[in-house]
């Protein structure tokens, strides 16, 4: 799914786990309630662009309708960022 791809992309870009917590239950709650930080604020050497931030954060939108319609659309947006 697009959210899962967003999580994976965020983690690859930052080298960190999204919403790293002490328990699985806390992690689930974080995914449901917390907004992720822009990857550019965490990524080493600041190489993540604001355009890529926007693409990744859109994939991580809490509301499914606000995400990309498909994985292909997400991939195209990543390539354009």
N, C-alpha and C positions, 0 to 999 in steps of 0.2 A: 504494500500500500504506500501511498505518497507520504504519509506521516512517518512511516518506518524508514523510507529513503531519506527523508529530511533529517531524522535522528542520526542515521549512519553518516550522512554527509557532514552534519555538524560535528560529529565526533572525529571524523577523518581530518577535517579542517583545523580543529582545535587541539587534537591529541588528548582530549579529556572526555569523560563520560557526561552526557547530558543529565542533569539532575542527579548527580551522584549523592546517595544518601546511605544511611546505616542499615536500612531494611528495605525489603521488596515492597512492603505496604507503603512506606514513605515515598518510595520512588514512583509507585503508581499514582499516589495522591499528587505528587509534584507534576507528573505528566498531565494530569487532569486540571490542575489549578494554577500552575506557575507559568509565566511567560519566559521563554528562553532568552538568554543574553545573545546579542549579535555575535556571530563567530569572530568578526574582526576585532572585537574587544579582548579576545582570549588567544587568538591564533599567534604563533610566534612570528616575530619580525614584521607584523602588520601587512602581510601580503594578500589578505582577503579583502576584496573590494566592497564598497557599499552596495554595488549592484548584486554581487553574490550574496551578501548579507540579506538583501531583500528577497531573493529567490529562496534561500534556505528558510528564512523566517516565514515566508508564505507557505512552504511545505509543512511547517510546524504549527500552522494556525489551529487553534482549539476547535473552531467551527469547520467541519468537513467541507462545507460549501465554499469556504474562503480559500481552500487549498487548490492546487492544480487538479484538473479533471482527470489526468492520467499520469502514469510514470513517464510516458513519452513526452508529454507537455513539460514536465519537470526537467527532464533531460535536455530538451531543447532550450529551456530558459537558462539552465546552467551553462550550456555552450555559448549562449549569447551574452552572459554576464561578464 
